[in-house]
């Protein structure tokens, strides 16, 4: 899925309200608009680089009147914004130039779609180039905003990327189906996250389990259990981690040896002194039996 934000060379419409790590929007005027489904892996890029990947929890469908902008000279949609020239707009079809006030705008009824995929989001910014991603599509020469990707090849490419990122959150979401009264969802929104963090702060104070005393604002509630798999905030199911440590823990670059509760640092980040010093260090908190079980599962996932 192509997410270019406001940096769009063509101005035939007003674009879409995207937040890559949380949601992606499109409508029925986009080719392949019906292709994405709940439960699919969604991979976002900005033409130049990969942004990240997740699993679609749900797709919200609606209706609206979409603004379509056309050249005042030929009526075509090939409007381009010229950042340093005047008039600021030029038509790629007839080469005519014009002011913004001259653009002809009409409205068309469309079906709108918005994916929700924040729960399993993995930030992969810059790990693969746009050219590499194109080559992983089932139709590499396609110019469409929505196109099918060969996930097996994508997974292999990501694992060999410079940062050696892990797709574990995506894979955990893919293996779980949650059934409600009327719908089937793959993952759930993190309801109750604020209360979960509050409970951990009351229990551990301003202490990162990996690095020790840490300013309150920099601490996050880290789920030891696979949250994407069951959607619940378990008692004794989390630890407070410094924001960067939380991210590295989720990716498996930091793990806890279940045999002696010492920290293990992956080769990927071992060259950074701040993290290398953690190798072999004991946690700053005592683990409960339930926490030990989840730590062991995390270890098995990332160190086996």
C-alpha positions in Angstrom: 0.0 0.0 0.0 1.5 3.4 -1.0 1.4 6.1 1.6 2.9 9.3 0.4 1.2 11.9 2.6 1.3 15.5 1.4 4.4 14.8 -0.8 2.3 14.0 -3.8 3.4 15.2 -7.3 -0.1 14.9 -8.7 -3.0 16.9 -7.2 -6.1 15.4 -8.9 -7.6 14.9 -5.5 -7.1 15.9 -1.9 -5.2 12.7 -0.9 -6.0 10.6 2.1 -5.8 10.9 5.9 -3.1 8.2 6.6 -1.2 7.4 9.7 1.0 4.5 8.6 1.4 2.9 12.0 -2.3 2.9 12.7 -4.6 3.2 9.7 -4.6 3.5 5.9 -7.4 5.0 3.8 -8.5 4.6 0.2 -11.7 4.6 -1.8 -13.5 2.8 -4.6 -11.8 5.0 -7.3 -8.5 3.2 -6.5 -7.7 0.0 -8.5 -7.7 -3.1 -6.4 -9.8 -1.3 -3.8 -11.6 -4.5 -2.8 -8.5 -6.6 -2.6 -7.4 -5.9 1.1 -9.3 -7.9 3.7 -9.2 -8.2 7.5 -6.5 -10.7 8.4 -4.2 -9.7 5.5 -0.7 -8.5 6.1 -0.4 -4.9 5.2 2.9 -3.4 4.1 3.3 0.3 3.7 5.9 2.2 1.7 6.4 5.8 0.4 7.9 4.9 -3.1 11.4 5.4 -1.8 11.5 3.2 1.2 9.6 0.6 3.2 7.7 2.1 6.2 6.4 -0.9 8.1 4.1 -3.9 8.3 1.2 -5.2 10.3 -1.9 -7.2 10.1 -5.3 -5.7 9.3 -7.6 -6.0 12.3 -10.6 -4.6 10.5 -11.7 -2.4 7.5 -14.2 0.3 8.2 -16.4 1.0 5.1 -18.2 4.3 4.5 -19.5 6.7 1.8 -18.6 10.3 0.9 -18.4 12.8 -1.9 -14.8 12.9 -3.1 -13.4 16.2 -4.5 -11.8 15.7 -8.0 -9.6 18.5 -9.4 -9.2 19.1 -13.1 -7.2 21.3 -15.4 -9.1 24.4 -16.5 -7.7 24.1 -20.0 -8.3 20.5 -21.0 -10.4 19.0 -18.2 -7.9 16.3 -17.4 -6.6 15.2 -13.9 -2.9 15.5 -14.6 -2.4 18.5 -12.2 1.1 18.9 -10.8 2.3 21.3 -8.2 5.4 23.3 -9.1 7.1 24.3 -5.8 9.4 27.0 -7.2 7.5 28.4 -10.3 4.5 30.5 -11.0 1.8 29.9 -11.8 2.2 27.1 -9.3 0.2 24.4 -11.2 0.9 22.7 -14.5 -1.1 20.1 -16.4 0.9 17.1 -17.5 -1.6 16.4 -20.3 -1.8 19.8 -22.1 1.2 21.6 -20.4 -1.1 24.5 -19.5 -0.2 26.4 -16.3 -2.7 28.0 -13.9 -3.4 29.4 -10.5 -5.1 27.4 -7.7 -8.3 29.5 -8.0 -8.6 28.3 -11.7 -8.7 24.6 -10.8 -12.0 23.0 -11.7 -13.4 20.9 -8.8 -16.3 18.5 -9.0 -17.5 15.9 -6.5 -18.0 12.2 -7.0 -19.7 9.6 -4.7 -17.3 6.9 -3.6 -17.1 4.1 -1.1 -14.4 4.7 1.5 -12.2 2.2 3.2 -10.0 2.5 6.2 -7.8 -0.3 7.6 -7.1 -0.4 11.3 -3.8 -2.2 12.0 -1.9 -0.5 14.9 -1.8 -3.5 17.2 0.8 -5.6 15.3 2.7 -2.7 13.7 6.4 -3.2 13.1 8.4 -0.1 12.2 10.7 -1.0 9.3 11.5 2.5 8.1 14.3 2.3 5.5 15.0 -1.4 5.9 14.2 -2.0 2.2 14.3 0.3 -0.7 11.4 1.0 -3.0 13.0 -0.9 -5.8 13.5 -3.9 -3.7 9.9 -3.9 -2.6 8.7 -3.6 -6.2 10.6 -6.7 -7.0 8.8 -8.6 -4.2 5.4 -7.8 -5.7 3.5 -10.5 -7.6 3.5 -8.0 -10.5 6.8 -6.1 -10.1 6.0 -3.6 -12.9 2.7 -2.6 -11.5 2.2 1.2 -10.8 -0.9 0.7 -8.7 -1.1 2.1 -5.1 -2.5 -1.2 -3.9 -0.7 -4.3 -5.1 -0.2 -7.9 -4.0 3.1 -8.8 -2.3 4.8 -12.2 -2.1 4.9 -12.4 1.7 7.3 -15.4 1.9 9.9 -13.4 -0.1 9.1 -10.2 1.8 9.7 -12.0 5.1 13.0 -13.4 3.8 14.1 -9.9 2.6 13.3 -8.3 5.9 15.2 -10.8 7.9 18.2 -10.1 5.8 17.8 -6.3 6.0 20.6 -4.2 7.6 18.8 -3.9 11.0 17.8 -7.5 11.0 14.3 -6.6 12.2 11.9 -9.2 13.5 8.3 -9.7 12.1 7.3 -11.6 15.3 4.3 -9.2 16.1 3.0 -9.7 12.6 3.4 -13.5 12.7 1.8 -13.7 16.2 -1.2 -11.8 14.8 -1.4 -14.1 11.8 -1.6 -17.2 13.9 -4.5 -16.1 16.0 -8.2 -15.7 15.2 -10.5 -14.1 17.8 -14.2 -14.8 17.5 -16.8 -12.3 18.8 -20.6 -12.5 18.7 -21.0 -11.5 15.1 -17.5 -11.0 13.7 -14.1 -12.6 13.4 -11.1 -10.4 14.1 -7.4 -11.2 13.9 -6.2 -8.7 16.5 -7.7 -6.3 19.0 -7.3 -2.7 19.9 -5.3 -2.2 23.1 -8.2 -1.1 25.3 -7.2 -0.5 28.9 -3.5 0.3 28.1 -3.5 3.4 30.4 -4.8 1.5 33.4 -2.3 -1.3 32.7 0.6 1.1 32.8 -0.8 2.7 36.0 -0.9 -0.7 37.7 2.7 -1.4 36.7 3.8 2.1 38.0 2.1 1.4 41.3 3.9 -2.0 41.6 7.4 -1.1 40.3 7.7 2.7 40.7 9.8 4.6 38.2 12.0 1.6 37.4 12.8 0.1 34.0 13.2 -3.7 34.5 16.3 -3.7 32.2 18.1 -0.4 33.0 16.9 0.6 36.5 15.6 4.0 37.7 14.1 5.9 34.8 12.1 9.2 34.5 8.4 8.5 34.7 7.6 9.9 31.3 10.0 7.6 29.5 8.5 4.4 30.9 6.1 2.2 28.9 4.0 -0.8 29.8 5.5 -3.8 28.0 3.4 -6.9 27.5 5.3 -10.1 28.2 2.5 -12.2 26.9 1.7 -12.1 23.2 -0.9 -9.3 23.5 -1.8 -9.6 19.8 -2.8 -13.2 20.4 -5.4 -12.8 23.1 -6.2 -9.1 23.5 -6.1 -9.1 27.3 -4.1 -7.2 29.9 -3.1 -10.1 32.2 -2.3 -9.8 35.9 1.5 -10.1 36.2 1.6 -9.9 32.4 3.9 -6.9 32.0 6.9 -4.9 33.0 7.9 -1.3 32.8 10.5 -0.7 30.1 12.3 2.5 28.9 10.8 3.4 25.5 13.8 2.4 23.4 14.3 -0.8 25.5 10.6 -1.7 25.0 11.0 -1.4 21.2 14.2 -3.5 21.2 12.5 -6.1 23.4 9.5 -6.4 21.1 11.8 -6.9 18.2 13.8 -9.6 20.1 17.1 -7.6 20.1 16.9 -7.7 23.9 15.7 -10.8 25.7 15.9 -12.4 29.1 17.5 -15.8 29.7 14.8 -17.7 31.6 17.4 -19.8 33.4 19.0 -17.0 35.4 17.0 -13.9 34.5 20.0 -12.2 32.8 19.7 -9.9 29.8 20.9 -11.1 26.4 21.8 -8.6 23.8 21.6 -9.6 20.1 24.5 -9.0 17.7 22.5 -6.5 15.8 22.7 -3.9 18.6 25.9 -5.1 20.4 28.0 -2.4 18.8 26.1 0.2 20.8 27.8 0.7 24.2 24.4 1.7 25.8 23.0 -1.7 25.0 26.2 -3.8 25.1 26.7 -3.0 28.8 23.4 -4.8 29.5 24.7 -8.1 28.4 24.6 -10.6 31.3 23.1 -8.0 33.7 20.4 -9.1 36.1 16.9 -7.6 35.8 16.2 -4.8 38.3 12.9 -6.5 39.3 11.9 -9.9 40.6 9.8 -12.0 38.2 6.7 -13.9 39.3 6.1 -17.4 38.2 3.7 -16.2 35.5 6.2 -13.7 34.2 8.9 -16.3 34.0 6.6 -18.4 31.8 6.1 -15.5 29.4 9.8 -14.6 29.4 10.6 -18.2 28.5 8.2 -18.0 25.5 9.7 -14.8 24.4 13.2 -16.4 24.6 12.1 -19.4 22.6 10.7 -17.1 19.9 13.8 -15.0 19.5 16.7 -17.2 20.6 15.8 -20.7 19.5 
